[in-house]
Structures are given as structure tokens and as C-alpha cells.
Amino acid sequence: MMLTPWLAHYPSSIPSTVDMTHYHSLIHFMEEAFANHKGLPMYENMGKVLTFDRVDKLSKDFAAYLQKYTNLIVGARVAIQLPNLLQYPIVVLGMLRAGLVVVNINPQYTAHEMAEQLKDAGVAAIVILENFAHKLVEILPDTTIETVIVTKVGDLLGSVKGKILNFAIRHIKKLVPSYHLPQAISFKEVLSKGKKGVFQPVSLTLSDTAFLQYTGGTTGISKAAMLSHGNLIANFLQMDPIIRLFLKEKIERIAMPLPFYHIFGLSGLFVMAKLGAKSFLITNPRDIPKFVKELWKSKPTCLIGINTLFEKLLANKKFRKLNFSFLKLTVAGGMKTLLNVKNEWEGLTNSKLLEGYGLTECSPCIATDIIDGRHHMPLSNTLVRIADEIGNEVPYGIVGELLVKGPQVIQSYWKKSIETAEAFMDGWFKTGDLATMDQRGFITIVDRKKDMINVSGFNVYPNEIEQVLQGHPKVLEVGAIGIEDVSLKEVIKVCIVKKDATLTAEEIIAYCKEKMTRYKIPKYVEFWNSLPKSPIGKVLRRLLK
């Protein structure tokens, strides 16, 4: 049941393979974009626009500073802890240009979580927003960090607007806790000094590591996927012709609310640059009213988001009143888009919602639902199998674990030889996701293998329960988990955030009895004020337990 790279169902404009000989690094990839789209707007944030050639110049200045004024050598690990600001693409491209390995740190992390990743990666330098600098003070002596660069929200917004905004954030809104980092240098000073230096291009190859991208959630240390320049370029080239079925070069406007420190948001930074699109960086997508105003003003032709964001937008009355004639494409990922959300979104916006499936370890995309909008088909150069516990292929329609091979798949985890060995089976990467495949080669993702619930010998998938309950008019959010009750058997519990305060547990059980077979009906119903989520909004079932 192995799929060949050539997917006969795909449009003829999508090649069966990607040319991995054209680019030798991500910097080569981006330099071509800078040359092809010189003068065009590249990023906009808070009303400030940076053109492709301006980003090119500023990232070289940043790289020149790192080369001249720090002890960083090619291959050293350097961290970024920023939300979506104009500084992010400057910093990440500058780091890559200097031949460094980028470590993305979630700005929401506690000092303890920061320390775990910084120490695990052996980070030698960090660029951090001043709002989070107080947490760095707590842990800095326990890390290997020598260079600290601190930036403020308004540093690239212009002298007047930037100063006013920085003053308001620090002194009026009180969003910058006091910190003391006497060794730190400001981001603006870095650019000023770098501008006077001479950037020296670094020789990089496809096999060189570009990012240590940590997987997993918000507690304890997670594994760092070693994403090479080749892994990421392969995935960008795999996605590019699919995106171009809907979007044209040099004219598109992209709304980017997903954080760049997450692999899904990060990939958009590069893919849209190749297209020559103007990307609107959304710093705080949780502020839905403000985000809706930005959509009204910018009129994006493409929006990159996830299911929970779409749900919140659909629930906003002003969003529903927007004229969506400008929107051509919505790209979804990070978590499963519920069918009712997808249908409502496409019906309201009259545009395509394209869902990608993937993992951090796959840079990130493996497959999309480009063919029929429901099932997934692997990308070019990507092989998949559905297998049982010992690696044998299962018949069509039978649930098994999805295994994958392709140029976008990592070779290993950082300093985790045992975990690396456990993640592969005869050269195939084990995704940890349960799936089925039909005779057309269409894949249906069922659920995470570790989340499957065994109820008296029957396999129950939380996604199925959650999708049913999302259809209840009084349910806002839901997470389904398996727990052990007094009988020491596994039973189903659902954790629900109400949309309507009158909702009762009895209503939920009655609704489930109408929609599902007996063994899938939850035994316990709990109501929560909010559900724990990952940085991009995915419900963290392990924390529900």
C-alpha cells in the first residue's frame, strides 16, 4: 500500500518530484526571492512596511554584527524569543546568514521552561523582547549564553511611532517587568553597528542544520527536531505549486496570525516570500476584535490559521459582516479542522480552505486535502504506509499508524539517540498518528495513537467524540480523554467550555446517545472555564488528564 511519488489525482501543474539541486541553502532560497521581488512590500506590522530589499539589507546588517562583535562560530545555537514583529524575519535571516542554528523559544514560557530548552540546546546567544527579559535574568547564570540582544516592540516602527509605542507599553500599560541585564545590547544598536561592518557570506549545504525546533507542549523538556536547510527547502518546494493553484506571484496579501516560533507559522515566512507576497504580521491574534479590524483594513487574499482561530472568528459578529470578495485561500494546519467549521468557513467566505497535515519532524507538511477537501494526499516525493505495531502494512480501510518517508523528514533529534531510534522503523518515520487509506491512496487521519481510548475492548478516538459535540449549539470547546474509574477500567470523560450557560451534563449525555453508539458515550462530563492549549491553540489532552 505504498504510494509512489507521482500522484495521478493531482493537477498536472504539480510536479511529481521537487528539484533539490537548485538551492544549496535557505539563504540561497531567500536571496533568489530578494532578487525577484526587489522593491515590493514584504512585511507589514502595526502600519509599518518593509520591502524585500530592506529586509535583505537589515538581515545582512544583523549578520555582520554577529560576525564582527560576538564569539559565535558557524554552527553555534542561537535563540529567538519574539512574537510576530518585524524584528523576527530580520533576526532569523541574519542568524542563518551567519551560519548559525536557530532555536525558537515560545514567548509564553516560564523561566523554568526557557531554561530547559536553552540549556538542552547549548544556546550561546539570544534575541529577546524586553517584555520577557525579567525571566531571562532568573536563569541566565545557569545557561551558556554570552550574547544577549534585547528589542522593544516599536524598534522598527519609525522614530516617532516607535518611541511613543515603547513608552506606552513600558510606562502606561506596565507590560515590561523590571529587569537588570547590564551585558545586554539593544537591537537598534546591533543594526547600527552591523551597518558599519561588512557581512561575509558563509558556505552552507543542504545537510547543515538550520533550526532546532522543539516539539511538544508547555511542561518539561521536549525533543528538538534537527531541521536541515534541505528538509525545509524540500517542503517549501513541495507546497509552492499547490499554493500557486490559488495565488499569483507578486500581488498577494497574506494575513499571518500564527506565531513564527511554531513550525507552521515559520514555514509561511519562507513560502510566501518565494511567492513575492506581502505578509501582514499579527502580533496578538488572541485579540479577535483587533484582528478583525486588521482583516478589514488589509483585505488579505490568503489567511493562514488553525481550527480554534476560525471558530473564534466565525463567532465574531463584525467578522461575519466583512466583504470576503478579497479572500482567495485559507491555509489550515496545526490541528484537525472540524468539518462543521470548514463547511461554515467556506460557506461564509466563499473561498477554499486548504488543510495541510504534518508534524514538526516533517518540516512540517506531509499531505494536503487538495483533491476532495476531506481526505489527504501525500506531497511530491513523499511515501506513506499504514502499518500495524510491527510494521506490517494493514489492508485498505483498516486503522494503523501512519509511516512516512521524504526529503522533508528529519534524520534525528538533537542529542536524543534513543528517541531517534524509537521514532523510525526500517527507515520510515513513525508519525504517532492513526490513519486509514482507501484504494485511491486517500488518507484519513483518525487520531493520535497515544490518545486512543480503550472502552471494554473497543477502540474509541477522541477526535470523533469532539467532532460530534462541537455540533451541539451550546458547546464552545471540548476535549475528550480516557480515564480510569473506580472499576479500574478506562472510560470516557469530556471537558467542555460552554457557549450557553444553561448547558447541563444531562443534555450532553442525551445528545451523545442520539449521535453515537453506546460504548462511545462519555461517562463523565466536566465543565471548564477554558481548556489548556498549545501555543497555536490545540487542546492539550494530556493536561486535561
C-alpha positions in Angstrom: 0.0 0.0 0.0 2.9 2.3 -0.6 2.2 5.4 -2.6 4.6 6.4 -5.4 5.7 10.0 -5.6 3.7 10.6 -8.7 0.1 11.2 -7.6 -2.2 10.7 -10.5 -5.0 12.5 -8.8 -3.1 15.8 -8.6 -3.4 18.6 -11.2 -0.9 18.4 -14.0 0.7 21.7 -12.8 2.0 20.0 -9.7 5.3 18.1 -10.5 5.8 14.6 -9.3 9.2 15.5 -7.8 11.0 18.5 -6.4 14.3 19.7 -7.7 16.7 19.6 -4.8 19.7 20.7 -6.8 18.6 24.3 -7.5 19.2 25.6 -4.0 22.1 24.9 -1.6 20.7 26.6 1.5 17.8 28.6 2.9 19.8 31.7 2.4 20.2 30.9 -1.3 16.4 30.3 -1.4 15.7 33.7 0.2 18.3 35.6 -1.9 16.5 34.5 -5.0 13.3 35.9 -3.6 15.0 39.2 -2.7 16.3 39.4 -6.3 13.0 38.5 -7.9 10.8 40.8 -5.8 13.1 43.8 -5.1 11.1 46.9 -4.2 7.9 45.1 -3.4 6.4 45.2 0.1 7.4 42.1 2.1 6.1 42.5 5.6 3.7 44.9 7.4 3.2 45.2 11.1 1.4 47.9 13.0 1.2 50.1 9.9 5.0 49.9 9.1 6.0 48.2 5.8 9.4 46.7 5.0 10.2 45.9 1.4 12.1 42.9 0.2 15.3 44.8 -0.4 15.0 46.5 3.0 14.7 43.1 4.8 17.6 41.9 2.7 19.8 44.8 3.9 18.7 44.7 7.6 19.3 41.0 7.9 22.8 41.4 6.4 23.5 44.2 8.9 22.3 41.9 11.7 24.6 39.0 10.4 27.5 41.4 10.1 27.2 42.4 13.8 27.1 38.7 14.9 30.2 38.0 12.8 32.3 41.0 14.0 31.2 41.7 17.6 30.5 38.2 19.0 32.3 35.0 19.5 29.7 33.0 17.7 31.1 30.4 15.2 29.3 28.7 12.3 27.0 26.0 13.8 26.5 27.7 17.1 23.0 27.6 18.5 21.2 30.9 19.0 17.7 31.6 20.4 14.9 33.9 19.4 12.1 34.7 21.8 9.8 37.1 20.0 6.1 37.3 18.9 5.3 38.2 15.3 7.1 41.5 14.9 9.1 42.9 12.0 12.2 42.1 14.0 11.6 38.3 13.7 12.4 37.9 10.0 15.4 40.2 10.3 16.8 38.2 13.2 16.1 34.7 11.8 17.6 35.6 8.4 20.6 37.3 10.0 21.3 34.3 12.1 21.0 31.9 9.2 23.2 34.2 7.1 25.9 34.0 9.7 25.7 30.1 9.5 24.1 29.7 13.0 21.4 27.3 14.1 18.2 28.9 15.2 16.3 27.8 18.4 12.8 29.2 18.6 11.6 29.8 22.2 7.9 30.3 22.9 7.5 33.8 24.5 4.8 32.4 26.8 7.2 30.0 28.5 8.0 30.3 32.2 11.6 30.9 33.3 11.9 27.2 34.1 10.7 26.1 30.6 13.0 28.6 29.0 16.0 27.3 31.0 15.3 23.7 30.0 15.4 24.4 26.3 18.3 26.9 26.4 20.4 24.5 28.4 19.5 21.5 26.3 20.4 23.3 23.1 23.6 24.8 24.5 22.4 28.2 23.3 25.2 30.8 23.1 23.2 33.9 22.2 19.6 35.1 22.5 17.4 37.8 21.0 14.6 38.5 23.4 11.7 41.0 23.6 12.1 43.3 26.7 8.7 42.2 28.0 10.2 38.7 28.7 13.7 39.8 29.8 12.9 39.5 33.5 12.5 35.8 33.1 15.9 35.5 31.4 17.5 37.3 34.4 16.4 34.4 36.7 18.1 31.7 34.6 21.0 33.3 32.8 23.7 32.2 35.2 22.7 28.5 34.6 23.0 28.8 30.8 25.8 29.0 28.3 24.5 32.3 26.9 27.2 35.0 26.3 25.4 37.4 24.0 22.0 39.0 24.9 20.2 41.3 22.5 17.1 43.0 23.7 14.5 44.5 21.5 11.3 46.6 22.1 8.0 46.2 20.3 8.4 49.5 18.4 12.0 49.3 17.4 11.3 49.0 13.7 8.1 51.2 13.5 9.9 54.5 13.0 11.5 57.0 15.3 8.3 58.8 16.4 5.7 56.0 16.4 8.2 53.5 17.8 9.1 55.8 20.7 5.5 56.5 21.6 4.5 52.8 21.5 7.5 51.7 23.5 6.8 54.4 26.1 3.1 53.4 26.3 4.0 49.7 26.7 6.5 50.3 29.4 5.1 53.2 31.4 1.3 53.3 30.7 0.3 49.7 30.2 3.1 48.4 32.5 3.8 45.4 30.3 7.6 45.4 30.9 8.6 44.0 34.3 11.8 45.4 35.7 15.0 43.6 34.7 18.7 44.0 35.0 20.9 42.8 32.2 23.9 45.1 32.1 25.7 42.9 29.5 22.8 43.2 27.0 22.9 45.2 23.8 19.8 46.8 22.2 18.5 45.5 18.8 18.8 49.0 17.4 22.4 49.3 18.4 23.1 45.9 16.8 21.7 47.2 13.5 23.7 50.4 13.8 27.0 48.7 14.4 26.2 46.0 11.8 25.5 48.6 9.2 29.1 49.8 9.5 30.5 46.3 9.2 30.9 44.1 6.2 28.9 40.9 6.0 30.9 37.8 5.0 28.8 35.2 3.2 29.0 31.7 4.8 29.2 28.5 2.8 26.2 26.3 3.7 24.9 23.0 2.4 21.5 21.3 2.4 22.6 18.9 5.1 23.5 21.7 7.6 21.1 22.1 10.5 19.1 25.3 10.2 16.7 25.0 13.2 16.4 23.1 16.4 12.7 23.1 16.5 11.3 21.8 19.8 8.3 19.6 19.7 5.6 19.1 22.3 3.9 21.3 24.8 4.4 23.5 27.8 5.7 21.3 30.6 9.1 19.7 30.9 11.7 19.3 28.3 10.6 18.3 24.8 12.7 16.9 21.9 14.4 19.2 19.4 13.9 18.2 15.8 17.1 18.9 13.8 15.6 20.6 10.7 18.2 20.9 8.0 18.3 23.5 5.2 17.4 20.7 2.8 14.4 19.5 4.9 12.8 22.9 4.9 13.6 23.7 1.2 12.1 20.4 0.2 8.9 21.2 2.0 8.7 24.7 0.7 9.1 23.4 -2.9 6.5 20.7 -2.3 3.9 23.3 -1.1 4.7 26.1 -3.6 2.9 24.6 -6.7 -0.2 23.8 -4.6 -0.3 27.3 -3.2 0.0 28.7 -6.8 -3.2 26.9 -7.8 -4.9 29.7 -5.9 -2.4 32.6 -5.6 -0.4 34.5 -8.1 3.1 35.9 -7.9 3.8 39.4 -6.7 0.2 40.5 -6.0 -1.0 38.6 -2.9 -1.6 39.8 0.6 -1.2 37.2 3.4 -2.5 37.5 7.0 -0.1 35.7 9.3 -1.6 35.3 12.8 0.2 32.1 13.6 3.4 32.6 15.6 6.7 32.3 13.7 8.2 30.3 16.6 5.8 27.5 15.6 6.9 25.4 12.6 3.6 26.1 10.8 4.0 29.8 11.1 7.7 29.6 10.4 7.1 27.8 7.1 4.8 30.5 5.9 7.5 33.1 6.3 9.6 31.4 3.6 6.8 30.0 1.3 5.1 33.4 0.9 8.5 35.1 0.3 9.1 32.9 -2.7 5.7 34.0 -4.0 6.6 37.7 -3.6 3.6 38.2 -1.4 3.1 41.0 1.2 2.6 39.4 4.7 0.8 41.1 7.5 2.3 40.0 10.8 -0.4 39.7 13.5 1.3 40.2 16.9 -1.6 39.3 19.1 -4.2 37.1 17.3 -6.0 36.4 20.6 -7.4 39.9 20.4 -10.1 38.9 18.0 -11.8 42.4 17.7 -8.5 44.0 16.8 -7.6 41.1 14.4 -11.0 41.6 12.6 -10.2 45.3 12.2 -6.8 44.4 10.7 -8.6 42.0 8.2 -11.0 44.7 7.3 -8.1 47.1 6.6 -5.6 44.8 4.9 -8.1 42.7 3.0 -5.8 39.7 2.7 -6.1 37.3 -0.2 -4.9 34.5 1.9 -5.2 33.7 5.6 -3.0 31.1 7.5 -4.7 29.8 10.6 -6.0 26.9 12.7 -9.4 25.5 13.7 -9.6 27.3 17.0 -8.9 30.7 15.3 -11.5 30.0 12.7 -14.1 29.2 15.4 -13.4 32.4 17.2 -13.6 34.5 14.0 -16.9 32.8 13.0 -18.3 33.6 16.4 -17.5 37.3 15.9 -20.4 39.4 14.6 -18.2 42.0 12.9 -16.2 39.3 11.1 -19.3 37.8 9.7 -20.2 41.2 8.2 -17.0 41.5 6.3 -17.0 41.5 2.5 -14.9 38.4 1.7 -14.6 39.1 -2.0 -10.9 39.7 -1.5 -10.2 36.2 0.1 -9.0 33.5 -2.3 -7.5 30.9 0.0 -7.3 29.9 3.7 -4.5 27.6 4.7 -5.2 25.5 7.8 -2.9 23.2 9.8 -1.5 22.6 13.3 -4.6 20.6 14.2 -7.6 19.0 12.6 -10.1 21.4 11.1 -13.5 20.2 12.2 -15.9 19.5 9.3 -18.6 21.8 10.6 -16.1 24.6 11.0 -14.6 24.0 7.5 -18.1 24.0 5.9 -19.2 27.1 7.7 -16.0 28.9 6.9 -16.1 28.1 3.2 -19.8 29.0 3.0 -19.3 32.4 4.7 -16.2 33.4 2.9 -16.9 31.7 -0.5 -13.3 30.6 -0.6 -11.2 27.5 -0.4 -9.9 26.2 2.9 -6.9 24.1 2.2 -5.8 21.8 5.1 -2.3 20.5 5.5 -1.3 17.6 7.7 2.1 17.2 9.2 4.5 17.4 12.1 7.4 19.4 13.2 9.7 16.5 12.3 8.4 16.8 8.7 9.2 20.5 8.2 6.1 20.3 8.7 3.8 19.1 5.8 3.3 15.6 4.7 -0.1 15.8 2.9 -2.9 18.1 1.9 -6.6 17.8 1.2 -6.2 19.5 -2.2 -8.1 16.8 -4.1 -11.5 16.5 -2.4 -11.3 18.8 0.6 -11.7 16.0 3.1 -9.0 13.3 2.7 -5.3 13.9 2.5 -2.9 13.0 -0.4 0.9 13.0 0.2 3.0 15.7 -1.3 5.5 15.2 -4.1 8.5 12.9 -3.2 6.6 11.7 -0.2 5.9 8.0 0.5 3.5 6.8 3.2 2.4 3.4 4.7 -0.3 2.4 7.1 1.2 -0.2 9.4 0.5 -2.3 12.4 2.6 -2.4 15.6 5.4 -4.4 14.0 5.5 -2.6 10.7 3.3 -4.8 8.5 1.0 -2.9 6.1 -2.6 -3.2 7.0 -5.5 -3.7 4.5 -7.3 -0.7 2.9 -9.7 0.9 5.4 -8.1 -0.6 8.5 -6.7 1.7 11.1 -2.9 1.6 11.6 0.0 4.0 12.3 0.9 6.4 9.5 4.6 6.0 8.5 6.3 8.4 6.1 9.5 8.9 4.1 10.5 12.0 2.2 13.2 14.7 1.8 11.3 16.9 4.4 11.7 14.3 7.2 14.4 14.9 9.8 17.3 12.5 10.3 17.4 12.7 14.1 16.5 14.6 17.3 19.1 16.8 19.0 21.2 14.7 21.5 18.4 12.1 21.7 19.8 8.9 20.1 17.3 6.6 21.9 14.3 8.7 21.0 15.6 8.9 17.4 15.9 5.1 17.1 12.4 4.7 18.5 10.9 7.2 16.0 12.0 5.2 13.0 11.1 1.7 11.8 13.2 0.4 8.9 13.9 3.9 7.7 10.3 5.0 8.0 9.4 7.8 10.4 6.6 6.9 12.8 4.2 9.8 13.0 2.3 8.6 16.1 -0.9 9.2 14.2 -3.5 6.6 13.4 -4.9 6.7 9.9 -6.7 4.7 7.2 -6.1 4.6 3.5 -8.5 3.8 0.7 -7.8 2.2 -2.7 -7.4 5.6 -4.3 -4.5 6.3 -1.9 -6.5 8.9 0.0 -5.6 9.1 3.7 -7.9 9.8 6.6 -6.2 10.9 9.9 -8.1 9.3 12.8 -6.4 10.5 15.9 -3.1 10.5 17.9 -2.1 6.9 18.8 -1.4 7.8 22.4 -4.8 9.4 22.8 -6.8 6.4 21.7 -9.3 5.2 24.4 -10.0 1.5 25.0 -13.5 1.0 26.3 -14.2 -2.6 27.1 -12.1 -3.8 24.2 -13.4 -1.2 21.7 -11.2 1.5 20.3 -12.6 5.0 20.7 -11.0 8.0 19.1 -11.3 11.4 20.9 -11.5 13.3 17.7 -14.7 11.5 16.8 -16.3 12.4 20.1 -15.1 16.0 20.0 -16.4 16.5 16.4 -19.8 15.3 17.4 -20.0 17.5 20.5 -18.8 20.5 18.5 -22.1 20.2 16.7 -24.0 21.0 19.9 -25.2 24.6 19.7 -24.4 25.2 23.4 -20.8 23.9 23.2 -17.9 26.3 22.6 -14.9 23.9 23.1 -14.5 20.3 24.0 -11.7 17.8 24.8 -12.3 14.1 25.2 -10.0 11.8 27.2 -9.8 8.3 28.7 -9.6 8.0 32.4 -9.6 5.1 34.9 -12.7 4.9 37.0 -13.3 3.1 40.3 -13.7 -0.2 38.4 -10.1 0.3 37.1 -11.5 0.3 33.6 -10.9 3.0 31.0 -13.9 5.3 30.5 -14.6 8.4 28.5 -14.6 11.9 30.1 -15.4 15.1 28.2 -14.2 18.5 29.3 -16.4 21.3 27.9 -16.4 25.1 27.7 -20.0 26.3 27.5 -21.2 28.6 24.8 -24.5 28.8 26.6 -24.6 29.0 30.4 -27.7 26.8 30.6 -26.0 23.7 29.2 -26.1 20.7 31.5 -24.3 17.4 31.7 -27.6 15.6 31.1 -28.0 17.5 27.8 -24.6 16.4 26.7 -25.3 12.7 27.5 -28.6 12.8 25.8 -27.1 14.4 22.7 -24.4 11.8 22.6 -27.0 9.0 22.8 -28.6 10.4 19.7 -25.4 10.6 17.7 -23.1 7.8 18.8 -23.1 4.1 19.6 -23.3 3.1 23.3 -19.7 2.5 24.1 -18.6 5.9 22.8 -20.9 7.8 25.1 -19.0 9.7 27.8 -19.4 8.5 31.4 -18.3 11.8 32.9 -18.9 15.4 31.8 -17.0 18.3 33.3 -17.4 22.0 32.6 -14.3 24.2 32.4 -13.9 27.9 32.1 -11.1 27.3 29.5 -9.2 24.3 28.1 -5.4 24.1 28.2 -3.9 24.7 24.7 -0.6 24.7 22.9 0.8 28.0 21.6 -1.2 27.7 18.4 -4.5 26.7 20.1 -4.5 22.9 20.0 -6.3 21.4 23.1 -3.7 19.6 25.2 -5.4 16.4 26.2 -2.5 15.3 28.5 -3.1 18.3 30.7 -6.9 17.5 30.8 -5.9 14.3 32.5 
